[in-house]
Amino acid sequence: MHFIRRAGRCLALPLILIAALAGCTVQLSPDFDQRIADDLGAANEQVHVLLETAAAAPSAAGYPGTAGTYAAAIGKVRATALLVRVRPVPQLSARGQETLRARGLLPPVCDDTPGACIAPTPGILDNVAKVLETMRDTHRAGGLTDTRILQFAALLENELSLAVAFETALER
C-alpha cells in the first residue's frame, strides 16, 4: 500500500507540471488576416494578367501598351507588402531563438533576421516587385523574348506561391 501511494505521488508531479504548462503557449507566427489574403490574391491575379499582356506584346514597341499593367501590378504588390509589413508579428526572445536554433527549427539563414523567417511575406513581396521592375525595364529597353518571359514567369510564380502558401497556412 505504501508503494502505491509513493508511486501516485511520483506520477502526480509530472501530471501537475504538464497541466500547468499546457496553458502556456508561444505564438510563432502572425495571425491570419483576411484582408491580406484577399490583397495577396488580387496581386497574384494582376501579376498573371501582366505576364499574359507582356507575352502578347513582347517587343519594345509594344511596351507603351503594357505600361499601365506594369504600374498596376507593381503598385498592388508594393501596397500588399506594406499591409503585411504593418501586421503585428510575434517577437522571438533571444532565448526562444536559441531554443529553435538548437532544435534545428530556425534555419541558419534566419540568424540575422529571425522575424523574416517567422513572417516571410513582406520580403517575398519585395522580391516580386523587384522582379516585376526588372521585367518592366527589360521590356521597355529592348523587348522580351519568349524565353525571358518564361524565366520571369517562373521566378514570379515561385515567389508568389511561397507567399500564398504561408498566408494560407495561417488560416488554421
C-alpha positions, 0 to 999 in steps of 0.5 A, spaced: 500 500 500 505 504 501 508 503 494 502 505 491 501 511 494 509 513 493 508 511 486 501 516 485 505 521 488 511 520 483 506 520 477 502 526 480 508 531 479 509 530 472 501 530 471 501 537 475 507 540 471 504 538 464 497 541 466 500 547 468 504 548 462 499 546 457 496 553 458 502 556 456 503 557 449 508 561 444 505 564 438 510 563 432 507 566 427 502 572 425 495 571 425 491 570 419 488 576 416 483 576 411 484 582 408 491 580 406 489 574 403 484 577 399 490 583 397 495 577 396 490 574 391 488 580 387 496 581 386 497 574 384 491 575 379 494 582 376 501 579 376 498 573 371 494 578 367 501 582 366 505 576 364 499 574 359 499 582 356 507 582 356 507 575 352 502 578 347 506 584 346 513 582 347 517 587 343 519 594 345 514 597 341 509 594 344 511 596 351 507 603 351 501 598 351 503 594 357 505 600 361 499 601 365 499 593 367 506 594 369 504 600 374 498 596 376 501 590 378 507 593 381 503 598 385 498 592 388 504 588 390 508 594 393 501 596 397 500 588 399 507 588 402 506 594 406 499 591 409 503 585 411 509 589 413 504 593 418 501 586 421 503 585 428 508 579 428 510 575 434 517 577 437 522 571 438 526 572 445 533 571 444 532 565 448 526 562 444 531 563 438 536 559 441 531 554 443 529 553 435 536 554 433 538 548 437 532 544 435 534 545 428 527 549 427 530 556 425 534 555 419 541 558 419 539 563 414 534 566 419 540 568 424 540 575 422 533 576 421 529 571 425 522 575 424 523 574 416 523 567 417 517 567 422 513 572 417 516 571 410 511 575 406 513 582 406 520 580 403 517 575 398 513 581 396 519 585 395 522 580 391 516 580 386 516 587 385 523 587 384 522 582 379 516 585 376 521 592 375 526 588 372 521 585 367 518 592 366 525 595 364 527 589 360 521 590 356 521 597 355 529 597 353 529 592 348 523 587 348 522 580 351 523 574 348 519 568 349 524 565 353 525 571 358 518 571 359 518 564 361 524 565 366 520 571 369 514 567 369 517 562 373 521 566 378 514 570 379 510 564 380 515 561 385 515 567 389 508 568 389 506 561 391 511 561 397 507 567 399 500 564 398 502 558 401 504 561 408 498 566 408 494 560 407 497 556 412 495 561 417 488 560 416 488 554 421 
